[in-house]
Amino acid sequence: MLRQKWVDIKTAQELLRHANRRITQDIYQQSVSEEQRLAQDMVFRDLLKGGSTQHPSAL
């Protein structure tokens, strides 16, 4: 999410408390598709409000 918001890698490294930038890049700077991001948001919202994480079509 930091990368999506154009936060530079050094700032992300410091916020995540990694020893160096390489760790941050190797672990967290992977590409995530928009579909994956939407699915993840749906799950987080449901978990936070205590609801089901099932897609409406699965009900």
BAFI-3210 file (N, C-alpha, C; in Angstrom, 3 decimals, decimal comma, padded with zeros to 6 digits):
// residues 59
n [1|2|3|4|5|6|7|8|9|10|11|12|13|14|15|16|17|18|19|20|21|22|23|24|25|26|27|28|29|30|31|32|33|34|35|36|37|38|39|40|41|42|43|44|45|46|47|48|49|50|51|52|53|54|55|56|57|58|59]
n.u [000,825|002,011|003,737|001,922|000,942|003,005|005,105|008,465|011,103|012,994|011,682|009,568|011,058|012,031|009,608|008,653|010,631|012,845|016,136|017,543|017,135|016,956|015,755|013,141|012,406|012,663|010,782|008,309|007,694|006,400|004,408|000,942|-002,129|-004,995|-007,374|-006,616|-006,082|-008,650|-010,037|-008,633|-009,199|-011,959|-012,039|-010,658|-012,407|-014,711|-013,730|-013,087|-015,587|-016,763|-018,144|-019,133|-016,732|-017,358|-017,961|-020,693|-021,958|-021,492|-023,202]
n.v [-001,195|001,174|001,601|001,932|004,386|005,983|006,186|006,551|004,072|004,100|005,461|003,654|001,445|002,396|002,836|000,216|-000,880|-002,326|-003,699|-002,904|-001,406|-003,343|-005,611|-004,685|-004,184|-006,778|-008,284|-006,825|-005,288|-006,455|-007,054|-006,447|-007,341|-005,429|-006,837|-008,697|-006,913|-005,810|-008,094|-008,673|-006,366|-006,734|-009,013|-008,075|-006,012|-007,495|-009,140|-007,246|-006,252|-008,494|-010,178|-012,515|-013,931|-014,863|-014,788|-013,061|-014,613|-017,177|-017,759]
n.w [000,000|000,694|-001,446|-003,520|-002,850|-003,514|-001,706|-000,899|-001,073|001,012|003,085|003,493|004,339|006,793|008,189|008,336|009,781|008,819|008,388|006,145|002,846|000,863|001,976|002,353|-000,327|-001,459|-000,046|000,215|-002,056|-004,174|-007,080|-007,161|-008,410|-009,478|-009,119|-007,139|-005,061|-004,615|-003,763|-001,421|000,085|000,422|002,066|004,367|005,190|005,808|007,862|009,811|010,499|011,418|009,738|007,134|004,884|002,465|-001,039|-002,504|-004,530|-003,691|-001,698]
ca.u [000,000|002,901|004,238|000,802|000,811|004,243|006,050|009,763|011,524|013,701|010,653|008,891|012,001|012,036|008,304|008,541|011,757|013,761|017,538|018,009|016,131|016,854|014,755|011,836|012,140|012,509|009,594|007,058|007,458|005,883|003,271|-000,364|-003,114|-006,168|-008,329|-006,130|-006,258|-010,076|-010,383|-008,038|-009,996|-013,239|-011,799|-010,355|-013,634|-015,582|-013,128|-013,176|-016,957|-017,214|-019,034|-018,662|-015,814|-017,792|-018,454|-022,165|-022,417|-021,297|-024,225]
ca.v [000,000|002,335|001,783|002,449|005,797|006,620|006,368|006,053|002,812|004,391|005,756|002,380|000,648|002,930|002,573|-001,221|-001,202|-003,286|-003,336|-002,211|-001,258|-004,583|-006,463|-004,108|-004,426|-008,206|-008,855|-006,093|-004,503|-007,298|-006,519|-006,991|-006,907|-004,719|-007,858|-009,201|-005,845|-005,726|-009,282|-008,491|-005,345|-007,333|-009,897|-007,259|-005,333|-008,487|-009,567|-006,164|-006,095|-009,775|-010,820|-013,624|-013,558|-015,523|-013,955|-013,158|-015,678|-018,475|-017,934]
ca.w [000,000|000,691|-002,810|-004,301|-002,475|-003,960|-000,615|-001,359|-000,455|002,265|004,089|003,777|005,129|008,157|008,815|008,574|010,666|008,214|008,549|004,946|001,778|000,077|002,630|002,021|-001,745|-001,726|000,602|000,137|-003,258|-005,244|-007,811|-006,803|-009,394|-008,945|-008,671|-005,862|-004,081|-004,299|-002,975|-000,106|000,769|000,784|003,206|005,534|005,646|006,439|009,124|010,778|010,986|011,944|008,790|006,307|003,809|001,230|-002,140|-002,562|-005,420|-003,046|-000,658]
c.u [000,869|003,394|003,154|000,609|002,081|005,181|007,385|010,234|012,227|012,706|009,904|009,766|011,996|010,727|008,143|009,671|012,644|015,187|018,077|016,920|015,916|015,799|013,355|011,471|011,858|011,204|008,305|006,764|006,999|004,651|001,987|-001,373|-004,273|-007,202|-007,909|-006,341|-007,727|-010,526|-009,852|-008,830|-011,322|-013,076|-011,519|-011,590|-014,546|-015,025|-013,267|-014,586|-017,553|-018,152|-018,406|-017,726|-016,192|-018,273|-019,958|-022,663|-022,282|-022,366|-025,442]
c.v [001,258|002,632|002,385|003,941|006,590|006,972|005,783|004,878|003,046|004,689|004,481|001,497|001,098|002,659|001,102|-001,760|-002,322|-002,781|-002,577|-002,208|-002,549|-005,529|-005,988|-004,404|-005,894|-008,771|-008,157|-005,369|-005,337|-006,668|-007,226|-006,440|-006,190|-005,715|-008,436|-008,170|-005,715|-006,900|-009,156|-007,455|-005,903|-008,216|-009,081|-006,561|-006,306|-008,954|-008,496|-005,967|-007,418|-010,530|-012,004|-013,114|-014,217|-014,506|-014,126|-014,281|-017,055|-018,741|-018,645]
c.w [000,000|-000,715|-003,696|-004,042|-002,791|-002,810|-001,063|-000,502|000,883|003,383|004,475|004,654|006,582|008,880|009,186|009,460|010,129|008,343|007,338|003,879|001,009|000,661|002,263|000,574|-002,018|-001,188|000,206|-001,158|-004,443|-005,878|-007,385|-007,798|-008,710|-008,428|-007,319|-004,760|-003,667|-003,437|-001,550|000,702|001,252|002,029|004,468|006,079|006,386|007,783|010,199|011,324|011,446|011,015|008,070|005,230|002,509|000,215|-002,212|-003,453|-004,786|-001,990|-001,173]
res [m|l|r|q|k|w|v|d|i|k|t|a|q|e|l|l|r|h|a|n|r|r|i|t|q|d|i|y|q|q|s|v|s|e|e|q|r|l|a|q|d|m|v|f|r|d|l|l|k|g|g|s|t|q|h|p|s|a|l]
***
